[in-house]
Protein backbone atom coordinates (compact mmCIF):
# COMPACT_ATOMS: atom_id res chain seq x y z
CA UNK A 1 0.00 0.00 0.00
CA UNK A 2 1.00 3.66 -0.41
CA UNK A 3 1.65 5.03 3.06
CA UNK A 4 1.10 8.78 3.44
CA UNK A 5 1.41 11.09 6.44
CA UNK A 6 -2.37 10.80 6.79
CA UNK A 7 -2.17 7.00 6.99
CA UNK A 8 0.45 7.30 9.71
CA UNK A 9 -1.63 9.88 11.58
CA UNK A 10 -4.69 7.62 11.59
CA UNK A 11 -2.57 4.61 12.55
CA UNK A 12 -1.18 6.58 15.53
CA UNK A 13 -4.73 7.42 16.64
CA UNK A 14 -5.73 3.75 16.40
CA UNK A 15 -2.72 2.65 18.44
CA UNK A 16 -2.83 5.47 21.00
CA UNK A 17 -6.43 4.73 21.93
CA UNK A 18 -6.31 0.96 21.36
CA UNK A 19 -9.13 1.16 18.83
CA UNK A 20 -8.36 -2.04 16.89
CA UNK A 21 -6.91 -4.91 18.93
CA UNK A 22 -5.11 -7.67 17.01
CA UNK A 23 -7.56 -9.61 14.89
CA UNK A 24 -10.33 -6.99 15.16
CA UNK A 25 -13.18 -7.38 12.66
CA UNK A 26 -14.28 -3.87 11.68
CA UNK A 27 -17.64 -2.77 10.30
CA UNK A 28 -17.53 0.74 8.79
CA UNK A 29 -20.52 3.09 8.84
CA UNK A 30 -20.73 4.54 5.31
CA UNK A 31 -22.99 7.54 4.65
CA UNK A 32 -21.44 8.45 1.31
CA UNK A 33 -20.03 11.73 2.64
CA UNK A 34 -16.34 12.56 2.41
CA UNK A 35 -15.54 11.63 6.02
CA UNK A 36 -16.93 8.11 5.87
CA UNK A 37 -15.62 7.43 2.35
CA UNK A 38 -12.11 8.49 3.37
CA UNK A 39 -12.36 6.51 6.61
CA UNK A 40 -13.25 3.35 4.68
CA UNK A 41 -10.37 3.72 2.22
CA UNK A 42 -7.84 4.53 4.95
CA UNK A 43 -8.90 1.50 6.98
CA UNK A 44 -8.72 -0.74 3.90
CA UNK A 45 -5.15 0.45 3.36
CA UNK A 46 -4.17 0.08 7.02
CA UNK A 47 -5.74 -3.39 7.17
CA UNK A 48 -2.92 -4.52 4.87
CA UNK A 49 -0.61 -4.44 7.90
CA UNK A 50 -2.56 -7.50 9.05
CA UNK A 51 -3.53 -6.12 12.45
CA UNK A 52 -7.30 -5.95 11.73
CA UNK A 53 -9.72 -6.53 8.87
CA UNK A 54 -12.54 -4.52 7.31
CA UNK A 55 -15.33 -7.05 6.89
CA UNK A 56 -18.14 -4.85 5.59
CA UNK A 57 -19.60 -1.38 5.25
CA UNK A 58 -23.11 -0.47 6.39
CA UNK A 59 -25.41 2.25 5.07
CA UNK A 60 -28.65 3.44 6.66
CA UNK A 61 -31.17 5.25 4.47
CA UNK A 62 -32.98 7.64 6.83
CA UNK A 63 -35.61 8.57 4.21
CA UNK A 64 -35.30 12.20 5.30
CA UNK A 65 -34.11 13.80 2.04
CA UNK A 66 -34.98 13.54 -1.63
CA UNK A 67 -31.33 12.64 -2.25
CA UNK A 68 -31.42 9.67 0.17
CA UNK A 69 -31.85 7.20 -2.71
CA UNK A 70 -28.89 8.79 -4.50
CA UNK A 71 -26.73 8.34 -1.38
CA UNK A 72 -27.74 4.68 -1.09
CA UNK A 73 -26.92 4.07 -4.75
CA UNK A 74 -23.53 5.75 -4.33
CA UNK A 75 -22.69 3.54 -1.34
CA UNK A 76 -23.72 0.37 -3.14
CA UNK A 77 -21.57 1.34 -6.15
CA UNK A 78 -18.62 2.27 -3.87
CA UNK A 79 -18.80 -1.09 -2.13
CA UNK A 80 -18.94 -2.90 -5.48
CA UNK A 81 -15.92 -1.00 -6.86
CA UNK A 82 -13.86 -1.79 -3.78
CA UNK A 83 -15.07 -5.40 -3.49
CA UNK A 84 -16.67 -4.79 -0.12
CA UNK A 85 -19.69 -6.42 1.43
CA UNK A 86 -22.43 -3.88 2.19
CA UNK A 87 -25.43 -3.99 4.52
CA UNK A 88 -28.23 -1.53 3.73
CA UNK A 89 -31.41 -0.74 5.60
CA UNK A 90 -34.08 1.97 5.25
CA UNK A 91 -35.88 3.44 8.27
CA UNK A 92 -38.67 6.02 8.47
CA UNK A 93 -36.88 8.33 10.93
CA UNK A 94 -39.57 11.02 10.77
CA UNK A 95 -42.25 8.63 12.06
CA UNK A 96 -39.90 7.32 14.76
CA UNK A 97 -39.07 10.88 15.88
CA UNK A 98 -42.76 11.80 16.20
CA UNK A 99 -43.57 8.60 18.10
CA UNK A 100 -40.70 8.98 20.58
CA UNK A 101 -41.01 12.81 20.80
CA UNK A 102 -37.41 13.32 19.65
CA UNK A 103 -35.73 15.84 17.37
CA UNK A 104 -34.97 14.53 13.89
CA UNK A 105 -31.23 14.75 14.62
CA UNK A 106 -31.52 12.74 17.83
CA UNK A 107 -33.86 10.20 16.25
CA UNK A 108 -31.54 9.73 13.26
CA UNK A 109 -28.56 9.21 15.57
CA UNK A 110 -30.40 6.61 17.63
CA UNK A 111 -31.70 4.53 14.73
CA UNK A 112 -28.30 4.72 13.03
CA UNK A 113 -26.47 3.27 16.02
CA UNK A 114 -29.12 0.59 16.57
CA UNK A 115 -28.71 -0.41 12.91
CA UNK A 116 -24.90 -0.47 13.17
CA UNK A 117 -24.93 -2.52 16.37
CA UNK A 118 -27.41 -5.02 14.92
CA UNK A 119 -25.39 -5.33 11.71
CA UNK A 120 -22.16 -5.82 13.70
CA UNK A 121 -23.80 -8.62 15.66
CA UNK A 122 -25.09 -10.26 12.48
CA UNK A 123 -21.63 -10.15 10.87
CA UNK A 124 -19.66 -11.00 14.00
CA UNK A 125 -17.84 -7.64 13.90
CA UNK A 126 -16.26 -6.51 17.16
CA UNK A 127 -15.59 -2.91 16.12
CA UNK A 128 -17.80 -0.31 14.41
CA UNK A 129 -15.86 2.54 12.80
CA UNK A 130 -17.53 5.91 12.13
CA UNK A 131 -16.11 9.02 10.51
CA UNK A 132 -16.18 11.76 13.13
CA UNK A 133 -13.31 14.22 12.64
CA UNK A 134 -11.48 16.94 14.54
CA UNK A 135 -13.99 19.39 13.04
CA UNK A 136 -16.88 17.43 14.55
CA UNK A 137 -15.06 17.41 17.88
CA UNK A 138 -14.67 21.22 17.91
CA UNK A 139 -18.29 21.76 16.87
CA UNK A 140 -19.56 19.37 19.53
CA UNK A 141 -17.60 21.02 22.34
CA UNK A 142 -18.90 24.48 21.40
CA UNK A 143 -22.49 23.21 21.19
CA UNK A 144 -22.17 21.53 24.59
CA UNK A 145 -20.60 24.66 26.08
CA UNK A 146 -23.46 26.82 24.81
CA UNK A 147 -25.94 24.42 26.41
CA UNK A 148 -24.20 24.59 29.78
CA UNK A 149 -22.77 21.06 29.86
CA UNK A 150 -20.57 19.78 32.66
CA UNK A 151 -17.24 17.98 32.28
CA UNK A 152 -18.88 14.87 30.83
CA UNK A 153 -20.48 16.86 28.02
CA UNK A 154 -17.45 19.07 27.43
CA UNK A 155 -15.33 15.96 26.88
CA UNK A 156 -17.02 15.95 23.49
CA UNK A 157 -16.73 12.91 21.24
CA UNK A 158 -14.86 9.92 22.65
CA UNK A 159 -12.38 7.97 20.47
CA UNK A 160 -14.12 4.78 21.63
CA UNK A 161 -17.41 3.93 23.29
CA UNK A 162 -18.03 0.19 23.51
CA UNK A 163 -17.72 -1.29 20.01
CA UNK A 164 -17.83 2.17 18.42
CA UNK A 165 -14.48 3.60 17.32
CA UNK A 166 -13.51 6.89 15.64
CA UNK A 167 -10.15 6.44 13.89
CA UNK A 168 -10.19 9.88 12.13
CA UNK A 169 -11.15 11.91 15.20
CA UNK A 170 -7.71 13.58 15.22
CA UNK A 171 -7.86 14.34 11.49
CA UNK A 172 -9.48 17.33 9.80
CA UNK A 173 -12.21 17.18 7.19
CA UNK A 174 -9.95 19.14 4.82
CA UNK A 175 -7.20 16.50 5.16
CA UNK A 176 -9.68 13.75 4.33
CA UNK A 177 -11.01 15.58 1.27
CA UNK A 178 -7.51 16.29 -0.02
CA UNK A 179 -6.74 12.59 0.39
CA UNK A 180 -9.83 11.62 -1.61
CA UNK A 181 -8.97 14.10 -4.38
CA UNK A 182 -5.44 12.69 -4.55
CA UNK A 183 -6.96 9.26 -5.19
CA UNK A 184 -9.53 10.53 -7.68
CA UNK A 185 -12.34 9.43 -5.37
CA UNK A 186 -15.70 11.17 -5.15
CA UNK A 187 -18.31 11.51 -2.42
CA UNK A 188 -21.84 12.84 -2.03
CA UNK A 189 -22.73 16.13 -0.36
CA UNK A 190 -25.55 16.33 2.19
CA UNK A 191 -27.42 19.49 1.21
CA UNK A 192 -28.83 19.84 4.73
CA UNK A 193 -25.30 20.68 5.95
CA UNK A 194 -25.88 24.18 4.55
CA UNK A 195 -29.13 24.71 6.48
CA UNK A 196 -28.37 27.45 9.01
CA UNK A 197 -31.52 26.67 10.99
CA UNK A 198 -29.53 23.71 12.32
CA UNK A 199 -27.40 24.77 15.35
CA UNK A 200 -24.43 22.60 14.33
CA UNK A 201 -24.39 24.17 10.88
CA UNK A 202 -24.46 27.67 12.37
CA UNK A 203 -21.46 26.76 14.55
CA UNK A 204 -19.68 25.27 11.52
CA UNK A 205 -20.35 28.05 9.02
CA UNK A 206 -20.66 31.14 11.23
CA UNK A 207 -19.22 30.70 14.73
CA UNK A 208 -15.98 28.83 13.99
CA UNK A 209 -14.94 31.12 11.10
CA UNK A 210 -15.48 34.13 13.39
CA UNK A 211 -13.38 32.48 16.11
CA UNK A 212 -10.65 31.84 13.53
CA UNK A 213 -10.71 35.51 12.53
CA UNK A 214 -10.62 36.63 16.16
CA UNK A 215 -7.67 34.35 16.94
CA UNK A 216 -5.87 35.00 13.68
CA UNK A 217 -5.45 31.25 13.22
CA UNK A 218 -7.43 28.01 12.95
CA UNK A 219 -9.10 27.35 16.31
CA UNK A 220 -10.43 23.85 15.67
CA UNK A 221 -7.22 22.03 16.71
CA UNK A 222 -7.01 23.95 20.02
CA UNK A 223 -10.70 23.39 20.78
CA UNK A 224 -10.40 19.67 19.99
CA UNK A 225 -7.27 19.45 22.15
CA UNK A 226 -9.14 21.08 25.03
CA UNK A 227 -11.89 18.47 24.66
CA UNK A 228 -9.24 15.75 24.96
CA UNK A 229 -7.83 17.23 28.16
CA UNK A 230 -11.30 17.61 29.64
CA UNK A 231 -12.03 14.00 28.66
CA UNK A 232 -8.98 12.72 30.56
CA UNK A 233 -10.01 14.57 33.73
CA UNK A 234 -13.60 13.47 33.29
CA UNK A 235 -12.66 9.83 32.81
CA UNK A 236 -10.82 9.79 36.15
CA UNK A 237 -13.84 11.31 37.90
CA UNK A 238 -16.09 8.82 36.12
CA UNK A 239 -14.03 5.94 37.49
CA UNK A 240 -14.30 7.31 41.04
CA UNK A 241 -18.04 7.85 40.60
CA UNK A 242 -18.52 4.33 39.23
CA UNK A 243 -17.05 2.94 42.45
CA UNK A 244 -19.31 5.09 44.59
CA UNK A 245 -22.35 4.14 42.50
CA UNK A 246 -21.55 0.45 42.94
CA UNK A 247 -21.27 0.95 46.70
CA UNK A 248 -24.39 3.12 47.13
CA UNK A 249 -26.86 1.90 44.49
CA UNK A 250 -29.33 -0.86 45.36
CA UNK A 251 -31.63 -2.29 42.69
CA UNK A 252 -35.34 -2.43 43.52
CA UNK A 253 -38.34 -4.00 41.81
CA UNK A 254 -39.23 -0.77 39.97
CA UNK A 255 -35.91 1.07 39.83
CA UNK A 256 -33.20 1.68 42.38
CA UNK A 257 -32.35 3.59 45.54
CA UNK A 258 -29.30 5.30 47.04
CA UNK A 259 -28.50 6.31 50.61
CA UNK A 260 -29.21 10.05 50.55
CA UNK A 261 -26.96 11.20 53.42
CA UNK A 262 -23.93 9.24 52.19
CA UNK A 263 -24.39 10.47 48.63
CA UNK A 264 -24.86 14.09 49.74
CA UNK A 265 -21.56 13.95 51.63
CA UNK A 266 -19.62 13.28 48.42
CA UNK A 267 -18.01 16.15 46.44
CA UNK A 268 -20.51 17.72 43.98
CA UNK A 269 -18.56 16.41 40.94
CA UNK A 270 -19.03 12.84 42.23
CA UNK A 271 -22.66 13.38 43.24
CA UNK A 272 -23.49 14.58 39.72
CA UNK A 273 -21.87 11.57 38.11
CA UNK A 274 -23.50 9.07 40.48
CA UNK A 275 -26.90 10.65 39.84
CA UNK A 276 -26.32 10.72 36.08
CA UNK A 277 -25.37 7.03 36.08
CA UNK A 278 -28.39 6.11 38.22
CA UNK A 279 -30.83 8.18 36.15
CA UNK A 280 -29.53 6.84 32.85
CA UNK A 281 -29.89 3.29 34.13
CA UNK A 282 -33.49 3.99 35.13
CA UNK A 283 -34.43 6.09 32.10
CA UNK A 284 -34.21 3.42 29.41
CA UNK A 285 -33.63 5.13 26.06
CA UNK A 286 -34.60 8.60 27.27
CA UNK A 287 -32.05 11.42 27.18
CA UNK A 288 -30.75 12.66 30.54
CA UNK A 289 -29.20 16.14 30.59
CA UNK A 290 -27.40 18.33 33.11
CA UNK A 291 -30.60 20.16 34.04
CA UNK A 292 -32.18 16.83 35.07
CA UNK A 293 -29.16 15.98 37.21
CA UNK A 294 -29.25 19.43 38.83
CA UNK A 295 -32.93 18.97 39.65
CA UNK A 296 -32.12 15.70 41.43
CA UNK A 297 -29.22 17.37 43.27
CA UNK A 298 -31.54 20.14 44.46
CA UNK A 299 -33.94 17.48 45.71
CA UNK A 300 -31.11 15.76 47.54
CA UNK A 301 -30.24 19.02 49.28
CA UNK A 302 -33.82 19.89 50.17
CA UNK A 303 -34.43 16.83 52.32
CA UNK A 304 -37.91 16.14 50.95
CA UNK A 305 -40.14 15.98 47.88
CA UNK A 306 -39.82 14.53 44.42
CA UNK A 307 -39.05 15.46 40.83
CA UNK A 308 -39.89 13.98 37.42
CA UNK A 309 -37.10 13.51 34.89
CA UNK A 310 -37.22 11.63 31.56
CA UNK A 311 -38.27 8.05 32.18
CA UNK A 312 -37.98 8.34 35.96
CA UNK A 313 -39.60 9.71 39.11
CA UNK A 314 -37.01 10.67 41.76
CA UNK A 315 -38.19 10.92 45.39
CA UNK A 316 -36.74 11.18 48.89
CA UNK A 317 -38.20 8.50 51.15
CA UNK A 318 -36.99 7.80 54.70
CA UNK A 319 -33.40 8.76 54.02
CA UNK A 320 -33.25 7.10 50.60
CA UNK A 321 -33.13 8.72 47.17
CA UNK A 322 -35.51 6.49 45.23
CA UNK A 323 -35.60 6.30 41.42
CA UNK A 324 -38.83 4.84 40.07
CA UNK A 325 -38.65 3.73 36.46
CA UNK A 326 -41.59 4.85 34.33
CA UNK A 327 -42.71 2.42 31.67
CA UNK A 328 -42.40 3.84 28.16
CA UNK A 329 -44.04 2.65 24.99
CA UNK A 330 -41.92 0.66 22.55
CA UNK A 331 -44.54 0.65 19.84
PyMOL commands that set and color helices and strands:
alter all, ss='L'
color gray80, all
select helices_A, chain A and resi 5-16+34-49+68-81+93-100+104-123+134-146+151-154+173-183+191-194+199-215+220-248+260-264+268-283+290-302
alter helices_A, ss='H'
color red, helices_A
select strands_A, chain A and resi 24-29+52-61+86-90+127-129+160-161+164-165+250-252+255-259+306-309+312-317+320-325
alter strands_A, ss='S'
color yellow, strands_A
deselect
rebuild
show_as cartoon
